[in-house]
């Protein structure tokens, strides 16, 4: 599931200490235009930056949870680029509803030259304790089985998508 991503059932059974160990603090990026945390993806090497925000149904923008600033994929890439370079980031995960179903993730992969993981459905980040957060893994919906899954988007002329 990736670091800091847990099911609600597992989370409910965690002790306070386990909640602290399996959660992360969020950092604030460029002019408070986004929040982020680092982890290591399960099926890729290197460090990953996880960008927290709101997606939109049209896929045109990513919206900050802090100051509501909207960013296109190119603008978001320019904002996160210094953090990517300073921390040897090799991939990105968008913790944002619908970013994997609107073209936003593909566009970010294309302009950043990094693989981007995103979900076509809704995403929930939850405060575990003391300003520490987890990404909740949602139950599968039989009518829309891919809605809560995350998919990798790689830079490609054909916009290839791989599931993991």
C-alpha positions in Angstrom: 0.0 0.0 0.0 2.9 2.4 0.4 4.2 4.1 3.4 1.6 6.0 5.5 -1.4 4.4 3.7 -3.6 2.3 5.8 -7.1 0.8 5.9 -9.5 2.3 8.3 -10.0 -1.1 10.0 -6.3 -1.4 10.6 -6.0 2.2 11.7 -8.8 1.8 14.3 -6.9 -1.1 15.9 -3.6 0.9 16.2 -2.4 2.0 19.6 -1.5 5.7 20.1 2.2 4.8 19.6 1.4 2.8 16.3 -0.6 5.8 15.1 2.4 8.0 15.6 4.8 5.6 13.9 2.5 5.0 10.9 1.7 8.6 10.2 3.6 11.6 9.0 3.7 15.4 9.5 2.9 17.6 6.5 5.4 20.1 5.3 4.3 23.4 3.6 5.7 24.2 0.2 6.2 27.3 -2.0 4.2 30.3 -0.6 1.8 27.8 1.2 0.6 26.7 -2.3 0.8 23.0 -1.4 1.5 20.6 1.5 3.7 17.5 1.1 5.4 14.6 2.8 8.1 12.2 1.7 8.0 8.4 1.6 9.4 5.5 -0.3 7.0 3.8 -2.8 6.5 0.1 -2.5 7.4 -0.8 -6.2 9.8 1.9 -7.2 13.3 2.9 -5.9 14.2 6.3 -4.4 12.3 9.0 -2.5 8.8 10.1 -3.4 7.1 13.4 -2.8 3.4 13.2 -1.9 1.6 16.4 -2.8 -1.6 17.1 -0.9 -4.5 19.2 -2.4 -7.8 19.2 -4.1 -8.4 18.0 -7.7 -11.1 19.3 -10.0 -13.5 17.3 -12.2 -12.2 19.1 -15.3 -8.6 18.1 -14.5 -7.3 21.6 -15.3 -6.1 22.6 -11.8 -4.7 21.4 -8.5 -6.0 23.5 -5.5 -4.1 24.1 -2.3 -5.7 23.1 0.9 -4.1 26.0 2.7 -4.6 29.1 0.6 -6.9 27.8 -2.2 -4.4 28.8 -4.9 -5.0 26.9 -8.1 -2.1 25.4 -10.1 -1.9 23.9 -13.6 0.4 20.8 -13.9 3.2 23.1 -15.2 2.7 25.6 -12.4 2.7 22.8 -9.8 5.8 21.3 -11.3 7.6 24.7 -11.1 6.6 25.0 -7.4 7.8 21.6 -6.4 10.9 21.5 -8.6 13.3 22.9 -5.9 12.0 20.3 -3.4 12.5 17.5 -6.0 16.0 18.6 -6.7 17.0 19.2 -3.1 15.8 15.8 -2.0 16.7 13.5 -4.9 13.0 12.7 -5.6 12.4 10.0 -8.1 8.6 9.9 -8.2 5.5 11.9 -7.2 2.1 10.9 -5.7 -0.8 13.2 -6.0 -2.9 12.9 -2.9 -5.8 14.6 -4.6 -9.2 13.4 -5.8 -9.6 12.6 -9.5 -6.0 13.6 -10.5 -5.5 10.1 -12.0 -8.7 10.3 -14.1 -8.6 13.8 -15.6 -5.2 14.0 -17.4 -3.6 16.1 -14.6 -1.3 13.3 -13.5 -0.2 12.5 -17.1 0.5 16.2 -17.7 2.6 16.5 -14.5 4.5 13.3 -15.5 5.2 14.8 -18.9 6.5 18.2 -17.6 8.4 16.8 -14.6 9.9 13.7 -16.4 9.0 11.7 -13.3 6.6 8.9 -12.7 3.4 10.2 -11.1 1.0 8.1 -9.0 -2.6 9.2 -8.7 -6.2 8.0 -8.2 -9.1 8.5 -10.6 -11.5 8.6 -7.7 -11.7 10.2 -4.3 -8.8 10.3 -1.8 -8.9 10.8 1.9 -6.1 12.0 4.2 -6.9 11.8 7.8 -5.3 13.3 10.9 -4.1 10.4 13.0 -2.9 12.4 16.0 -0.9 15.5 16.9 -0.9 17.0 13.4 0.3 13.6 11.9 -1.6 12.2 9.0 -2.3 9.0 7.1 -3.7 8.3 3.7 -6.8 6.1 4.2 -7.1 3.1 1.9 -10.8 2.9 0.9 -12.8 -0.3 0.4 -13.2 -1.4 -3.2 -16.5 -0.4 -4.9 -17.7 -3.3 -7.0 -19.5 -1.0 -9.4 -16.3 1.1 -9.9 -13.4 -1.2 -9.0 -10.7 1.2 -10.0 -12.1 4.3 -8.3 -9.9 4.2 -5.2 -6.8 2.6 -6.6 -3.7 4.5 -7.5 -2.1 4.2 -10.9 1.4 5.2 -12.2 1.6 7.6 -15.1 4.9 7.7 -16.9 6.1 10.3 -19.4 5.3 8.7 -22.8 4.3 9.9 -26.2 1.4 7.4 -25.9 0.5 8.3 -22.3 1.1 4.8 -21.1 -0.5 3.9 -17.7 0.7 1.1 -15.5 -1.3 -0.2 -12.5 0.3 -1.1 -9.2 
